[in-house]
Amino acid sequence: MKKRQENPLTTVRALRIKREWTQRRIADELEISQAAYSWLERGRPGVDISKHLEALSLIFEIEIDEILMPYEQFVRERRSVVVEQVEPGQDLTAMHKQEPVEQELVQV
């Protein structure tokens, strides 16, 4: 039986779902197709995530090493996750340059 490969982007997927963002939305920010983003998020063999790590860290406002850690570890280290309320179509990569938006604390 073939051993299943560990998905390196469990934290990114979990944060995207918690924020109710679509794969299309993140794919547009990364300037890739939704299908390519899906493969990236699922950790498909042969997909190079290294060129997207910096952009993902800006979009989700987390460190690159946090992107690569399992979500359960991320939660333990953070104890809670801040979920930003953003407007549809808002440029996610520019969020770090703006004034803080209204935030809701979500216990995970």
Biotite code that builds the C-alpha atoms (Angstrom):
import biotite.structure as struc

atoms = struc.array([
    struc.Atom([0.000, 0.000, 0.000], chain_id="A", res_id=1, res_name="MET", atom_name="CA", element="C"),
    struc.Atom([1.346, 3.425, -0.973], chain_id="A", res_id=2, res_name="LYS", atom_name="CA", element="C"),
    struc.Atom([1.928, 5.816, 1.915], chain_id="A", res_id=3, res_name="LYS", atom_name="CA", element="C"),
    struc.Atom([-0.033, 9.054, 1.612], chain_id="A", res_id=4, res_name="ARG", atom_name="CA", element="C"),
    struc.Atom([2.157, 12.174, 1.378], chain_id="A", res_id=5, res_name="GLN", atom_name="CA", element="C"),
    struc.Atom([1.646, 14.771, 4.123], chain_id="A", res_id=6, res_name="GLU", atom_name="CA", element="C"),
    struc.Atom([0.040, 17.948, 2.774], chain_id="A", res_id=7, res_name="ASN", atom_name="CA", element="C"),
    struc.Atom([2.324, 20.912, 3.500], chain_id="A", res_id=8, res_name="PRO", atom_name="CA", element="C"),
    struc.Atom([-0.457, 23.495, 3.192], chain_id="A", res_id=9, res_name="LEU", atom_name="CA", element="C"),
    struc.Atom([-3.006, 22.310, 5.771], chain_id="A", res_id=10, res_name="THR", atom_name="CA", element="C"),
    struc.Atom([-2.721, 25.649, 7.574], chain_id="A", res_id=11, res_name="THR", atom_name="CA", element="C"),
    struc.Atom([-3.347, 27.669, 4.405], chain_id="A", res_id=12, res_name="VAL", atom_name="CA", element="C"),
    struc.Atom([-6.378, 25.549, 3.516], chain_id="A", res_id=13, res_name="ARG", atom_name="CA", element="C"),
    struc.Atom([-7.820, 25.802, 7.031], chain_id="A", res_id=14, res_name="ALA", atom_name="CA", element="C"),
    struc.Atom([-7.338, 29.572, 7.195], chain_id="A", res_id=15, res_name="LEU", atom_name="CA", element="C"),
    struc.Atom([-8.865, 30.020, 3.737], chain_id="A", res_id=16, res_name="ARG", atom_name="CA", element="C"),
    struc.Atom([-11.931, 28.037, 4.755], chain_id="A", res_id=17, res_name="ILE", atom_name="CA", element="C"),
    struc.Atom([-12.261, 29.855, 8.106], chain_id="A", res_id=18, res_name="LYS", atom_name="CA", element="C"),
    struc.Atom([-12.205, 33.186, 6.270], chain_id="A", res_id=19, res_name="ARG", atom_name="CA", element="C"),
    struc.Atom([-14.732, 31.879, 3.747], chain_id="A", res_id=20, res_name="GLU", atom_name="CA", element="C"),
    struc.Atom([-12.414, 32.681, 0.863], chain_id="A", res_id=21, res_name="TRP", atom_name="CA", element="C"),
    struc.Atom([-12.648, 30.644, -2.318], chain_id="A", res_id=22, res_name="THR", atom_name="CA", element="C"),
    struc.Atom([-9.768, 28.922, -4.029], chain_id="A", res_id=23, res_name="GLN", atom_name="CA", element="C"),
    struc.Atom([-10.475, 31.197, -7.003], chain_id="A", res_id=24, res_name="ARG", atom_name="CA", element="C"),
    struc.Atom([-9.914, 34.280, -4.846], chain_id="A", res_id=25, res_name="ARG", atom_name="CA", element="C"),
    struc.Atom([-6.500, 33.102, -3.669], chain_id="A", res_id=26, res_name="ILE", atom_name="CA", element="C"),
    struc.Atom([-5.597, 31.837, -7.149], chain_id="A", res_id=27, res_name="ALA", atom_name="CA", element="C"),
    struc.Atom([-6.363, 35.267, -8.587], chain_id="A", res_id=28, res_name="ASP", atom_name="CA", element="C"),
    struc.Atom([-4.051, 36.885, -6.027], chain_id="A", res_id=29, res_name="GLU", atom_name="CA", element="C"),
    struc.Atom([-1.302, 34.412, -6.951], chain_id="A", res_id=30, res_name="LEU", atom_name="CA", element="C"),
    struc.Atom([-2.043, 34.915, -10.669], chain_id="A", res_id=31, res_name="GLU", atom_name="CA", element="C"),
    struc.Atom([-2.565, 31.190, -11.279], chain_id="A", res_id=32, res_name="ILE", atom_name="CA", element="C"),
    struc.Atom([-5.604, 29.154, -12.269], chain_id="A", res_id=33, res_name="SER", atom_name="CA", element="C"),
    struc.Atom([-8.027, 27.832, -9.659], chain_id="A", res_id=34, res_name="GLN", atom_name="CA", element="C"),
    struc.Atom([-7.070, 24.283, -10.690], chain_id="A", res_id=35, res_name="ALA", atom_name="CA", element="C"),
    struc.Atom([-3.368, 25.027, -10.142], chain_id="A", res_id=36, res_name="ALA", atom_name="CA", element="C"),
    struc.Atom([-4.156, 26.528, -6.732], chain_id="A", res_id=37, res_name="TYR", atom_name="CA", element="C"),
    struc.Atom([-6.217, 23.465, -5.828], chain_id="A", res_id=38, res_name="SER", atom_name="CA", element="C"),
    struc.Atom([-3.270, 21.233, -6.666], chain_id="A", res_id=39, res_name="TRP", atom_name="CA", element="C"),
    struc.Atom([-0.979, 23.508, -4.653], chain_id="A", res_id=40, res_name="LEU", atom_name="CA", element="C"),
    struc.Atom([-3.286, 23.482, -1.625], chain_id="A", res_id=41, res_name="GLU", atom_name="CA", element="C"),
    struc.Atom([-3.711, 19.707, -1.737], chain_id="A", res_id=42, res_name="ARG", atom_name="CA", element="C"),
    struc.Atom([0.034, 19.108, -1.961], chain_id="A", res_id=43, res_name="GLY", atom_name="CA", element="C"),
    struc.Atom([-0.040, 17.257, -5.262], chain_id="A", res_id=44, res_name="ARG", atom_name="CA", element="C"),
    struc.Atom([3.321, 15.653, -6.105], chain_id="A", res_id=45, res_name="PRO", atom_name="CA", element="C"),
    struc.Atom([5.343, 17.688, -8.574], chain_id="A", res_id=46, res_name="GLY", atom_name="CA", element="C"),
    struc.Atom([3.734, 21.035, -7.680], chain_id="A", res_id=47, res_name="VAL", atom_name="CA", element="C"),
    struc.Atom([6.345, 23.600, -6.601], chain_id="A", res_id=48, res_name="ASP", atom_name="CA", element="C"),
    struc.Atom([4.981, 25.670, -3.697], chain_id="A", res_id=49, res_name="ILE", atom_name="CA", element="C"),
    struc.Atom([8.225, 27.543, -3.036], chain_id="A", res_id=50, res_name="SER", atom_name="CA", element="C"),
    struc.Atom([7.522, 30.374, -5.495], chain_id="A", res_id=51, res_name="LYS", atom_name="CA", element="C"),
    struc.Atom([4.180, 31.133, -3.804], chain_id="A", res_id=52, res_name="HIS", atom_name="CA", element="C"),
    struc.Atom([5.229, 31.055, -0.143], chain_id="A", res_id=53, res_name="LEU", atom_name="CA", element="C"),
    struc.Atom([5.970, 34.776, 0.187], chain_id="A", res_id=54, res_name="GLU", atom_name="CA", element="C"),
    struc.Atom([2.680, 35.795, -1.431], chain_id="A", res_id=55, res_name="ALA", atom_name="CA", element="C"),
    struc.Atom([0.730, 33.316, 0.718], chain_id="A", res_id=56, res_name="LEU", atom_name="CA", element="C"),
    struc.Atom([2.382, 34.684, 3.841], chain_id="A", res_id=57, res_name="SER", atom_name="CA", element="C"),
    struc.Atom([1.259, 38.214, 2.864], chain_id="A", res_id=58, res_name="LEU", atom_name="CA", element="C"),
    struc.Atom([-2.267, 37.115, 1.973], chain_id="A", res_id=59, res_name="ILE", atom_name="CA", element="C"),
    struc.Atom([-2.802, 35.213, 5.238], chain_id="A", res_id=60, res_name="PHE", atom_name="CA", element="C"),
    struc.Atom([-0.584, 37.492, 7.350], chain_id="A", res_id=61, res_name="GLU", atom_name="CA", element="C"),
    struc.Atom([1.444, 34.642, 8.790], chain_id="A", res_id=62, res_name="ILE", atom_name="CA", element="C"),
    struc.Atom([5.112, 33.724, 8.645], chain_id="A", res_id=63, res_name="GLU", atom_name="CA", element="C"),
    struc.Atom([6.385, 31.363, 5.949], chain_id="A", res_id=64, res_name="ILE", atom_name="CA", element="C"),
    struc.Atom([7.363, 28.761, 8.551], chain_id="A", res_id=65, res_name="ASP", atom_name="CA", element="C"),
    struc.Atom([3.776, 28.889, 9.867], chain_id="A", res_id=66, res_name="GLU", atom_name="CA", element="C"),
    struc.Atom([2.465, 28.170, 6.356], chain_id="A", res_id=67, res_name="ILE", atom_name="CA", element="C"),
    struc.Atom([4.430, 24.951, 6.260], chain_id="A", res_id=68, res_name="LEU", atom_name="CA", element="C"),
    struc.Atom([3.543, 23.634, 9.720], chain_id="A", res_id=69, res_name="MET", atom_name="CA", element="C"),
    struc.Atom([0.557, 21.333, 10.261], chain_id="A", res_id=70, res_name="PRO", atom_name="CA", element="C"),
    struc.Atom([-2.592, 23.275, 11.175], chain_id="A", res_id=71, res_name="TYR", atom_name="CA", element="C"),
    struc.Atom([-2.902, 21.596, 14.578], chain_id="A", res_id=72, res_name="GLU", atom_name="CA", element="C"),
    struc.Atom([0.590, 22.807, 15.484], chain_id="A", res_id=73, res_name="GLN", atom_name="CA", element="C"),
    struc.Atom([-0.204, 26.299, 14.166], chain_id="A", res_id=74, res_name="PHE", atom_name="CA", element="C"),
    struc.Atom([-3.290, 26.456, 16.392], chain_id="A", res_id=75, res_name="VAL", atom_name="CA", element="C"),
    struc.Atom([-1.386, 25.230, 19.448], chain_id="A", res_id=76, res_name="ARG", atom_name="CA", element="C"),
    struc.Atom([1.281, 27.870, 18.929], chain_id="A", res_id=77, res_name="GLU", atom_name="CA", element="C"),
    struc.Atom([-1.177, 30.663, 18.216], chain_id="A", res_id=78, res_name="ARG", atom_name="CA", element="C"),
    struc.Atom([-3.917, 29.508, 20.644], chain_id="A", res_id=79, res_name="ARG", atom_name="CA", element="C"),
    struc.Atom([-6.393, 31.444, 18.511], chain_id="A", res_id=80, res_name="SER", atom_name="CA", element="C"),
    struc.Atom([-6.667, 32.740, 14.985], chain_id="A", res_id=81, res_name="VAL", atom_name="CA", element="C"),
    struc.Atom([-7.757, 36.226, 14.010], chain_id="A", res_id=82, res_name="VAL", atom_name="CA", element="C"),
    struc.Atom([-10.129, 36.152, 11.088], chain_id="A", res_id=83, res_name="VAL", atom_name="CA", element="C"),
    struc.Atom([-10.307, 39.358, 9.106], chain_id="A", res_id=84, res_name="GLU", atom_name="CA", element="C"),
    struc.Atom([-13.586, 40.551, 7.680], chain_id="A", res_id=85, res_name="GLN", atom_name="CA", element="C"),
    struc.Atom([-12.837, 41.788, 4.176], chain_id="A", res_id=86, res_name="VAL", atom_name="CA", element="C"),
    struc.Atom([-14.957, 43.086, 1.348], chain_id="A", res_id=87, res_name="GLU", atom_name="CA", element="C"),
    struc.Atom([-15.485, 40.907, -1.739], chain_id="A", res_id=88, res_name="PRO", atom_name="CA", element="C"),
    struc.Atom([-12.849, 41.706, -4.343], chain_id="A", res_id=89, res_name="GLY", atom_name="CA", element="C"),
    struc.Atom([-10.525, 43.451, -1.886], chain_id="A", res_id=90, res_name="GLN", atom_name="CA", element="C"),
    struc.Atom([-6.840, 43.076, -2.815], chain_id="A", res_id=91, res_name="ASP", atom_name="CA", element="C"),
    struc.Atom([-5.665, 40.583, -0.192], chain_id="A", res_id=92, res_name="LEU", atom_name="CA", element="C"),
    struc.Atom([-1.951, 41.192, -0.706], chain_id="A", res_id=93, res_name="THR", atom_name="CA", element="C"),
    struc.Atom([-2.401, 44.896, 0.035], chain_id="A", res_id=94, res_name="ALA", atom_name="CA", element="C"),
    struc.Atom([-4.093, 44.266, 3.390], chain_id="A", res_id=95, res_name="MET", atom_name="CA", element="C"),
    struc.Atom([-0.845, 44.558, 5.327], chain_id="A", res_id=96, res_name="HIS", atom_name="CA", element="C"),
    struc.Atom([-0.501, 48.152, 4.087], chain_id="A", res_id=97, res_name="LYS", atom_name="CA", element="C"),
    struc.Atom([-3.981, 49.251, 5.185], chain_id="A", res_id=98, res_name="GLN", atom_name="CA", element="C"),
    struc.Atom([-5.396, 50.303, 8.489], chain_id="A", res_id=99, res_name="GLU", atom_name="CA", element="C"),
    struc.Atom([-6.583, 47.290, 10.491], chain_id="A", res_id=100, res_name="PRO", atom_name="CA", element="C"),
    struc.Atom([-10.060, 46.154, 9.514], chain_id="A", res_id=101, res_name="VAL", atom_name="CA", element="C"),
    struc.Atom([-12.675, 44.995, 11.970], chain_id="A", res_id=102, res_name="GLU", atom_name="CA", element="C"),
    struc.Atom([-11.562, 41.661, 13.361], chain_id="A", res_id=103, res_name="GLN", atom_name="CA", element="C"),
    struc.Atom([-13.327, 38.777, 14.998], chain_id="A", res_id=104, res_name="GLU", atom_name="CA", element="C"),
    struc.Atom([-11.484, 36.376, 17.296], chain_id="A", res_id=105, res_name="LEU", atom_name="CA", element="C"),
    struc.Atom([-12.236, 32.769, 16.489], chain_id="A", res_id=106, res_name="VAL", atom_name="CA", element="C"),
    struc.Atom([-11.306, 30.045, 18.940], chain_id="A", res_id=107, res_name="GLN", atom_name="CA", element="C"),
    struc.Atom([-10.168, 26.867, 17.215], chain_id="A", res_id=108, res_name="VAL", atom_name="CA", element="C"),
])
